[in-house]
Amino acid sequence: MKKYLVIGNPIQHSLSPLIHNYWINKYNINAMYEKKKLDKQDLGDFVLKIKNKKIHGANVTVPFKQDIISYLEKLTPEAEKTRSVNTIYLDNDELTGDNTDIFGFMHAIQDIKFDVDKKHILILGAGGVVPSIIYSLIKMKAFKITLTNRTKKKAENLKSYFKDLNVINWDEIQNFDMIINATSVGLSVDDELNLNLSKIENNKFFYDLIYNPKETFFLKNAKFKGNKTENGKKMFIYQAAKAFEIWHGIKPEINDEVKKLLDL
Ligand code: ATR
């Protein structure tokens, strides 16, 4: 039986085992998928188990998506460009890191038929997932990408990866077509972003990468004002689907049952 894992810290809330085991059963694959909490110093030993085929693949989540890179032998162009790895596999016996968050975000946005072309997009936050969001938006030909972060230096640092990125101050938010919350604010139900979004006009699109809780304050407020809103659930499903395809060679079906399975 092949063994797959998601590693991170904390990891108890990860829904990856639920979705991967659902597909493993559905497609009659002789495998199991579990979650494992690791510390940073365990990463080297962990990847050795993949190299030695004791483990056959892994997802990597917060906070190791960057730290894991130094233990790998090869990166896909997407992982290289974003310096972020969420999926590991052996390719010709080489430990390979890929980034399926990009696929996840792009397909989530395409699914809801929001065309980023000609749109000015604001990203809130500058954490580990943000390079993947920027990369996806560039691939989808977004007109302009602006970023703001409470700690401005972290936002400025991202300009060395993406030269056309526009960085603004946290308290100077003007009008945008799409506003993406990529901060961790909202993970606790009563978390609220301390931001003035009053200059944003009506009928815009508010996207939150958080999917648990289903509706953060950020989305609730936006919806109340009549805007279109979407949480990060579809992105999560699509990134998992891409990892599944990489490991098992099967494009899993994303149907209502899968969506219901993850209905938090
Ligand atoms: P990771 O890289 O693991 O995704 P992170 O680096 O801690 O997580 O990033 C979390 C993001 O949420 C950061 O952009 C962080 O802003 P800072 O860089 O200023 O820390 C943002 N964030 C977390 N708590 C916040 C708060 N109370 N208000 C505004 N932004 C917050």
Residues whose N, C-alpha, C, O or C-beta is under 5 A from the ligand:
A	BS01	ATR	V62 P63 G125 A126 G127 G128 V129 N149 R150 T151 K154 A182 T183 S184 V185
